Amino acid sequence: MIIVTRLDGREFALNPDLIERIFESPDTTVVMADGANYIVTESMAGIIQKIACFRARIISMARDYVEEEMPLPTPPKLSIIHPSGNPHTSGS
């Protein structure tokens, strides 16, 4: 989530994955995928920067999580089962 500010000074969080578009005219308006519109004090460039930082933080957390907290599983050992039951005999 990114934190943005309403014109009256109240802060709230937006899910950046649901932002459809942002425009300035002169106030910055954020249009969400569900059609909701939010007028905020941040500039369009400021919101884009917040989204980039949010995504970078998520990627960093995922990288650290995989390396430190969740080791990769050991792949299972596979063996060949011969239909005749004896690997040294031919099928004839």
The 8 nearest C-alpha neighbors of each residue, nearest first, counted from 0:
[[1, 14, 13, 12, 15, 2, 53, 50],
 [0, 2, 12, 13, 49, 3, 14, 15],
 [1, 3, 12, 11, 13, 10, 0, 4],
 [2, 4, 10, 11, 12, 1, 39, 41],
 [5, 3, 10, 39, 9, 40, 8, 11],
 [4, 6, 39, 8, 9, 7, 40, 10],
 [5, 7, 8, 40, 39, 4, 38, 9],
 [8, 6, 5, 9, 4, 40, 10, 39],
 [9, 7, 5, 6, 4, 10, 40, 39],
 [10, 8, 5, 4, 7, 11, 6, 3],
 [11, 9, 4, 3, 5, 8, 2, 12],
 [10, 12, 2, 3, 4, 9, 13, 5],
 [11, 13, 2, 1, 0, 3, 14, 10],
 [14, 12, 0, 1, 15, 2, 11, 3],
 [13, 15, 0, 16, 17, 1, 12, 18],
 [16, 14, 18, 17, 13, 50, 0, 1],
 [17, 15, 14, 18, 19, 0, 13, 32],
 [16, 18, 15, 32, 31, 14, 19, 33],
 [19, 17, 31, 15, 16, 20, 32, 30],
 [18, 20, 31, 32, 30, 17, 21, 29],
 [21, 19, 30, 18, 29, 22, 31, 28],
 [22, 20, 29, 28, 30, 43, 27, 23],
 [21, 23, 28, 27, 43, 24, 29, 20],
 [24, 22, 27, 25, 26, 28, 43, 21],
 [25, 23, 26, 27, 22, 28, 21, 38],
 [24, 26, 23, 27, 22, 28, 42, 38],
 [27, 25, 24, 23, 28, 38, 39, 40],
 [28, 26, 23, 39, 22, 38, 42, 43],
 [29, 27, 38, 22, 37, 21, 23, 39],
 [28, 30, 21, 37, 36, 20, 38, 31],
 [31, 29, 36, 20, 19, 35, 18, 21],
 [30, 32, 18, 19, 35, 34, 33, 17],
 [31, 33, 19, 17, 34, 18, 30, 35],
 [32, 34, 31, 35, 17, 30, 19, 18],
 [35, 33, 31, 32, 30, 36, 19, 18],
 [36, 34, 31, 33, 30, 37, 32, 29],
 [37, 35, 30, 29, 31, 34, 28, 38],
 [36, 38, 29, 28, 39, 30, 35, 5],
 [39, 37, 28, 27, 5, 29, 26, 36],
 [40, 38, 5, 4, 27, 41, 6, 37],
 [39, 41, 4, 6, 5, 42, 27, 38],
 [42, 40, 39, 45, 46, 43, 27, 3],
 [43, 41, 45, 44, 27, 46, 40, 23],
 [42, 44, 46, 45, 27, 47, 21, 22],
 [45, 43, 47, 42, 46, 48, 41, 49],
 [46, 44, 42, 48, 43, 47, 41, 49],
 [45, 47, 49, 43, 48, 44, 50, 42],
 [46, 48, 44, 50, 49, 45, 51, 43],
 [47, 49, 45, 51, 46, 50, 44, 52],
 [50, 48, 46, 52, 47, 51, 53, 45],
 [49, 51, 53, 47, 48, 52, 54, 46],
 [50, 52, 48, 54, 53, 49, 55, 47],
 [53, 51, 55, 49, 50, 54, 56, 48],
 [52, 54, 50, 56, 51, 55, 49, 57],
 [53, 55, 57, 51, 56, 52, 50, 58],
 [56, 54, 52, 58, 57, 53, 59, 51],
 [55, 57, 59, 53, 54, 58, 60, 52],
 [58, 56, 54, 60, 59, 55, 61, 53],
 [59, 57, 61, 55, 60, 56, 62, 54],
 [60, 58, 56, 62, 57, 61, 55, 63],
 [59, 61, 57, 63, 58, 62, 64, 56],
 [62, 60, 64, 58, 59, 63, 57, 65],
 [61, 63, 59, 65, 64, 60, 58, 66],
 [62, 64, 60, 66, 61, 65, 67, 59],
 [65, 63, 61, 68, 62, 67, 66, 60],
 [64, 66, 69, 62, 63, 67, 68, 61],
 [67, 65, 63, 64, 68, 70, 62, 69],
 [68, 66, 64, 65, 63, 69, 70, 62],
 [69, 67, 64, 65, 66, 70, 63, 71],
 [68, 70, 65, 67, 64, 66, 71, 72],
 [71, 69, 72, 66, 65, 68, 67, 64],
 [70, 72, 69, 73, 65, 66, 74, 68],
 [73, 71, 74, 70, 69, 75, 65, 66],
 [72, 74, 75, 71, 76, 70, 69, 77],
 [73, 75, 72, 76, 71, 77, 70, 78],
 [76, 74, 77, 73, 72, 78, 71, 79],
 [77, 75, 74, 78, 73, 79, 72, 80],
 [76, 78, 75, 79, 74, 80, 73, 81],
 [79, 77, 80, 76, 81, 75, 86, 74],
 [78, 80, 81, 77, 86, 82, 76, 84],
 [79, 81, 82, 78, 84, 86, 83, 85],
 [82, 80, 84, 83, 86, 79, 85, 87],
 [81, 83, 84, 80, 85, 86, 90, 79],
 [84, 82, 85, 81, 90, 86, 88, 89],
 [83, 85, 81, 82, 86, 80, 88, 87],
 [86, 84, 83, 87, 88, 81, 82, 89],
 [87, 85, 88, 81, 84, 83, 89, 80],
 [88, 86, 85, 89, 84, 81, 83, 90],
 [89, 87, 86, 85, 90, 83, 91, 84],
 [90, 88, 91, 87, 86, 83, 85, 81],
 [89, 91, 88, 83, 82, 87, 81, 86],
 [90, 89, 88, 83, 87, 82, 85, 86]]
